[in-house]
Amino acid sequence: MPIHQPCTYVNRSILLENHLFRALDEAQLQQIIQSTCPVRLAAGEILFTNGQPAEHFYLIVDGHVKLFR
């Protein structure tokens, strides 16, 4: 499982590249930026497992994730 590092705010341009965030007003965007923590994973590292309660929202910025059951 990934170890979450101390938060460093995500650059707003990264969020605005995704259509999910473009309709947000500045206050909403800032709220997300301030509660966002980047996570880096090594190749083959498991992000979460089936049945695990959802505790985070993940936005893939670079690379890809393989999903399987």
VOSEVO-895024 format. One record per atom (N, C-alpha, C): z, y, x. Coordinates in steps of 0.2 Angstrom, whole numbers, padded with zeros to 4 digits, always signed. Each point is the difference from the previous one (the first is absolute). Example, Ala and Ser with C-alpha at 12.3 -4.5 7.8 and 13.67 -1.06 7.14 Angstrom:
REM VOSEVO-895024
+0039-0028+0066+0000+0006-0004+0000+0006+0004-0004+0005-0002+0001+0006+0004+0003+0005-0004
END
This chain:
REM VOSEVO-895024
+0000-0006+0004+0000+0006-0004+0000+0006+0004-0003+0006-0002-0001+0006+0004+0007+0003+0001+0002+0003+0005+0006+0004+0001-0003+0007-0001+0004+0003-0005-0002+0007-0002+0003+0005+0005-0004+0004+0003+0002+0005+0005+0003+0006-0003+0004+0004+0004+0002+0006-0003-0006+0004-0003+0001+0003-0006-0005+0004-0003-0003+0005+0004-0007+0001+0001-0004+0005+0002-0005+0002-0006+0000+0006-0002-0004+0001-0006-0007-0001+0001-0003-0003-0005-0008-0001+0000-0003+0006+0000-0006+0001+0003-0004+0005+0000-0003+0001-0007+0000+0005-0003-0003+0001-0007-0007-0002-0001-0004+0001+0006-0007-0001-0001-0001-0008+0000+0004-0004+0002+0000-0007-0001+0001-0002-0007+0004+0003-0003+0001-0001-0008-0006+0003-0004-0002+0005+0002-0006+0003-0004-0006-0003+0001-0001-0004+0005-0006-0005+0001+0000-0005-0005+0005-0001-0004+0001-0006-0005+0000+0004-0007-0005-0003-0004+0000+0003-0007+0006+0000-0004+0005-0005+0002+0006+0000-0004+0004+0006+0000-0001+0004+0006+0005+0006+0001-0004+0006-0001-0006+0001-0001-0004+0006+0000+0002+0004-0006+0002-0003-0006+0001+0004-0006+0007+0003+0000+0004-0002+0005+0007+0003+0000+0001+0007+0002+0004+0004-0003+0001+0007+0002+0004+0000+0007+0001+0006+0003+0003+0000+0006+0007-0002+0000+0004+0001-0005+0007-0002+0000+0000-0008+0000-0004-0003-0004+0000-0007-0001-0002-0003+0007-0005+0003+0003-0003-0003+0007+0006+0001+0005+0003+0005+0000+0006+0001+0005+0005-0005-0001+0002-0001-0006+0005-0005-0002-0002-0007+0003-0006-0002-0001-0002-0006+0003+0000+0000+0008-0003+0005+0003+0000+0001+0007+0007-0001+0003+0005+0003-0003+0007+0000+0002+0003-0006-0001-0002-0005-0004+0003-0006-0001-0004-0006+0003-0005+0002+0004-0005-0005+0003+0002-0002+0007+0000-0006+0001+0002-0002+0007-0006-0005+0003-0004+0002+0005-0005-0004+0002+0003-0007+0003-0004-0005-0001+0002-0007+0003-0006-0003+0003+0001-0002+0006-0005-0003+0004+0001-0008+0001-0005-0004-0001+0001-0007+0000-0004-0003+0006+0002-0005+0003-0004-0004+0005-0004-0004-0004-0006-0002+0003-0004-0005-0003+0004-0007-0001-0001-0002-0007+0003-0006-0002+0007+0001-0002+0003+0006+0000+0007+0001-0002+0000+0000-0008+0005-0002-0003+0000-0001-0007+0004+0007-0003-0004+0003-0005+0003+0006-0003+0005-0002-0005-0002-0004-0005+0005-0002-0005-0003-0007-0002+0005-0004-0004-0002-0007-0002+0000+0000-0008-0004-0005-0003+0000-0001-0007+0007+0000-0003+0001+0003-0005+0006+0000-0004+0006+0005+0003-0002+0003+0005+0005+0005+0003+0000+0006-0004+0006+0003-0002+0000+0006-0004-0004+0005+0003-0004+0004-0004-0003+0006+0003+0005+0006+0002+0000+0002+0006+0005+0005+0002-0004+0006+0003-0007-0001+0001-0003+0005+0003-0008+0000-0003-0003+0006+0001-0007+0001-0001-0003+0000+0007-0006-0004+0001-0003+0000+0006-0007+0003-0001-0002+0005+0004-0007+0002+0001-0003-0002+0006-0005-0004+0000-0003-0002+0007-0004+0006+0002+0001+0003+0006-0003+0005+0003-0005-0002+0005+0001-0006+0004-0004-0002+0005+0001-0008+0000-0006-0003+0001+0001-0008+0000-0001-0003-0007+0002-0006+0000+0000-0003-0007+0006-0005+0000+0001-0002-0007+0005-0005-0001-0003-0006-0004+0002-0006+0002-0002-0006-0003+0005-0002-0005-0002-0001-0006+0005-0002-0006-0002-0007-0001+0005-0005-0001-0001-0006-0002+0007-0003-0003-0001-0006-0004+0005-0003-0003+0001-0007+0003
END
